[in-house]
């Protein structure tokens, strides 16, 4: 299952929605890592803002490919940014016991247009030349960000949201455009932070304004004799141009089910669009609901 990347946001933070909002303890992390290795999964997605390296450095990850995300906001003092970022990367390499990091991404795409963003990019390029980092890239939320990136930067990886609900990067044509540029495409939020997997009665109240959508989503799966998890995975399986899929889990058992559906893909008609509401599709807007 080389296509899967284990998302580790909830290995250090309470991440997700409703009953799925949970911080994974060290014992369960160990089970997940061990199971992944048996299933040939060896990619891990993290970020300095997740504050989870102290949990992960005790795991045997020396054969894993580590992708991390950095924001300039991680540094209160911007002086000697080169040395600070180098120090951060060196510490990660030491913590994970790897020769280098597979990827380092801009965590905040807004920073990319600033003067400090250009400087940040040049630092990442140097790290790539010294082979401390294999690939550099950016984590994005909006297809409109892609033109700015392609025009001004040469990135190896773009990480973007994509799910059966959120098809913006498909419908806009940017998925194909990025692939033509030779960019490695990693997608995330295929379960919309767990919302798409929940029973309707367990969805947090702040999402009640979309109750009609949740009802349609539940009815569609019942009508098509499929589970929500299976539908989410099958939809992703039918999309071309995707290289890697970042998945967040809280237990090893969840990963077993996800792998099962990735291996046994079921053809289905997914032409029905459940929502185009950006207030639902973009988690950054949920705090304002």
Secondary structure, 3 states (H helix, E strand, C coil): CCCEEEECHHHCCCECCHHHCECCCHHHHHHHHHHHHHCCCCEEECCHHHCCHHHHCCCCCCCCEEEEEECHHHCCCCCCHHHHHHHHHHHHHHHHCCCCEEEEEECCHHHHHCHHHHHHHHHHHHHHHCCCEEEEEEECCCCHHHHHHHHHCCCCEEEEECCCCCCHHHHCCHHHHHHHCCCEEEEECCCCCCHHHCCHHHCCHHHHHHHHHHHHHHHHHHHCCCCHHHHHHHHHHCCCCCCEEEEECCCHHHHHHHHHHHHCCCCCCCCCCCCCCHHHHCHHHHHHC
